[in-house]
Amino acid sequence: MCFKKRTIEHWVIPHLCPGGLDIPHLLPHCIIPSEGNRKYYWKEDVVSMHKTLSLYQTAASGGELKAMKKLKNFKTSGKARVAAILAHALAAGDWKKICSEAREEAKNRVRTELKARLDRSALDCTEEDIDTALRKCSPDIKKPPTAEYWAPALQRLQNGIMKAKSRRIEREHEDIRADRRMLVREAFSKFMKQFKLRDSLCYPDFKIMADGPFHSLIHQDYDTELQQDDINRVDSQLTNFVEEYRAKVKSSLMAKLSNLAAPPSSSLSSLDLAIAVFSCGSCAVPKGMDGMPFLVFSYAEAALHHHGQKDGNALTRHHSASRATTFVLRCLSRSNKNLNPHSSTPSDLDEVDARVMCGSCPEVLQNGQGRSIFKWRSYVVHHVMTHGSKSIPNPERLSLEEERRVKSKEGTVNLKKSKSNAWYHTTFERVRAFHSVNQFHADFVLPPVPMGSLALATRLKRDLITSGIRS
């Protein structure tokens, strides 16, 4: 029977036992702090005390001096007994802790006896294996320690020792493997620096490399010492492996491009001109991104973004960005004669190097901050990510004075921490150098205009995997 069915609260006693106002003072109680320090009494004790107290009260109701004296003594002794019980309970402390310590002490006595009875001649193990198995075994302390009890208990202990031995050997091998992995990772880093692999080369991360050319080095026999010459012989494999990885990811991204977005040529530069925007279905939904389940990237970022896949399958969807690109071109062509809204290319927009704001975002956002400033490619990704590819873009170019002010400030880092989204705002160049492509930041925040978009504030929590990425 559950606790609450066997107990009653103190305020129920007068209703359950008429005339039993003294009962709460004659019985010990327990208190549950989580329920507002309510006093609980055992129901059967309350009923029994009510019967006993009623007999004394009935006898004393006739006015007999002897009966009244017995009633008074009963109440006095009852209150003293309750006070002694409560004092002992407070001095003892947590009764659950006391019971747990008593059970553990009994188990330790059984473990000591098991260790003394163990036949170690048939076991090829260490003292550490035996102690580990004894700590994990939970002997039954309710059964009497007879001969029938010790035989199965010793067999279970021997099985536990074998498991502890197996885990110890595996842990030792894993430590050797960890040392090799660090040495191999260092060689991989040197390889990346030697060939100066940049974002356009679309390189794999170490997780993929560890399952490729480096797999045999990391997982070779444990008694074989790893030599630096073994790593040096893999250099040729690394170059071929990177080229194969680039081809697989490129093919995977091209397969996701629509016919309108994909250019006739299959070269990387042509794909970059397509201004493709992809989303990742394998990324976890950042906190605060209601209704926005995917992180969105331009093509160059998508080529570098992966979760250890060997062919870029994490990028599950392509979003059309041609409308946003067209509107940016129209916006910038009004103030630049070198741009033609009908014939200019994304490369022409790169040469202009303009800065725009998103007119679709309110000037003062819900978090009390102003709008962000973007380069044109970052604006395209922002529009697709925040407003959707089907909505009408509204880019607004900064004035020449504001644009010069922004460009003069670029290259510095603003470490002012946002009070609303709790992440650091940095300029475009430093953001792309030190943050993962899984994040998305505005290119710059024009002082004193602070970072604005709530959606942008959720581009975070990814490991550093690249440097010098351009939008």
Residue, then its C-alpha position, 0 to 999 in steps of 0.5 A: m500500500c502506498f505511503k499516502k493511503r496509509t497516512i493522514e495529515h494533522w488537520v484531518i485528525p479532528h474530523l476523523c476522530p471527534g474529540g481527538l485534539d490531543i492525538p497529534h501531540l501523542l504520536p510521532h509524525c513525519i514531515i515532507p519538505s517538498e509539500g510545504n512541511r506538512k505533518y503526516y501520521w500513520k492512520e492505524d496509529v491515529v485510530s488506535m490512539h483514538k480508541t485508547l484516549s476515548l477509554y480514558q476520557t470516558a472513565a474521567s468524564g464521571g469526575e472520578l479523581k483516580a480516572m482523571k489522574k490516569l488520563k493526565n499521566f497518559k497524556t504526559s507520558g505520551k508527550a514525553r515519549v513523542a519528544a524522545i522519539l523526535a529528538h532521537a530522529l533528529a540526532a540520527g539524521d536522514w533515516k534513508k542514509i542510515c539504512s543505506e549505510a547499514r546495507e552497504e556495511a553488510k554487503n562489504r562483509v559478504r564481499t570480504e568473505l567472498k574474496a577470502r573464499l576465492d580460488r585465484s589459482a584458476l584465474d589469470c587476473t590482477e588484484e585490480d580486476i578482483d577489486t573492480a568485480l567486488r565493487k560492482c557485485s551486489p550480494d544478497i544480504k537477506k539470504p543466510p550465508t550457507a554453503e548453498y549461498w557461497a557456490p553461486a555467489l563465487q561463480r558470479l564473482q568469477n564472471g565479473i572478474m573476467k569482465a573486469k579483466s576484459r575491460r581493463i585490457e580494452r582500456e589499455h589498448e584504447d590508451i595506446r590508440a589515443d596516443r597514436r591518434m594524437l600523432v596522426r592528427e598532428a601529421f594531418s594538421k601539417f599536411m593541411k598547412q603544407f598544401k594550404l587547403r582553403d574553402s574552395l578546395c572542400y577538404p574532409d575533416f580528421k574524422i573522415m581521414a581517420d576512417g580513410p588513409f589513417h585507419s590502418l595506422i590508428h588501429q594496427d596491432y597494439d604491440t606494434e610501435l607507430q613510427q613517423d615513417d609510417i605517417n610520411r608514407v601516407d602523404s600520397q594517399l592524403t592528396n588522392f583522398v582529398e581529391e576524391y572527397r572533393a569530387k563526391v561532395k561536389s557531385s552531391l551538391m550538384a545533384k541537389l541543385s535545381n535545373l534553374a540554379a545549376p549552370p551548364s558548366s560543372s566547375l566549382s566557380s560556375l557553381d559558386l556563381a549559381i548562388a546556391v543556398f543549402s540547408c543541413g538536416s543533420c544539425a540540431v535545432p538551436k534554442g530559440m529557433d522556433g519554426m526554423p529546423f535547418l541551418v542554411f549555407s551558401y555553396a562555399e559554406a555547404a561544401l565545407h559543412h559535414h558531419g563526418q559524411k564522406d559525400g556531403n549527404a547531410l545537406t539535404r535541401h537546396h533553396s532557390a536564391s535567384r530572387a534575392t540575388t536579383f533584388v540585390l543587383r537591382c538595389l546596387s545598380r541604382s548607385n553604381k553605373n558598372l552594374n547592369p541589372h540584366s547582364s552583371t554577374p555575382s563576380d561583378l557584385d563582389e568587385v563592388d564590395a557594397r554593404v546592405m541592410c535588410g529592409s524586411c527586418p524592423e529597425v528595432l527588433q524584439n530584443g531591442q537591438g537594431r538591424s545588422i549589416f551584410k555583404w551581398r552574399s551574406y544578405v542572400v543567405h540571411h533572406v533565405m534563412t529568415h524570410g524564406s526564398k519565396s518572400i520579396p527581398n528588400p535590401e537597402r544599401l548604406s550611404l557612402e559615409e556609413e559604408r566607409r565607416v563600416k569598412s574602416k572598422e572591419g578587421t577589428v573585433n568587437l567583443k561586446k557581449s549581447k545581453s539578449n542572445a549571449w554570444y560575441h559579435t565579431t566582424f566578418e573577416r574574423v568571424r569567418a576565420f574563427h567560427s564554424v560554417n555551421q554558424f551564421h553571423a552578420d558581416f558587421v555591426l555599424p556602431p552604435v547600431p547593435m546586432g539585430s536579428l534574433a534568427l542570426a543570434t542562433r548561429l552557434k555551437r559548432d567546432l572550428i573546422t575552417s579558416g578564411i571562409r568567404s561568403 
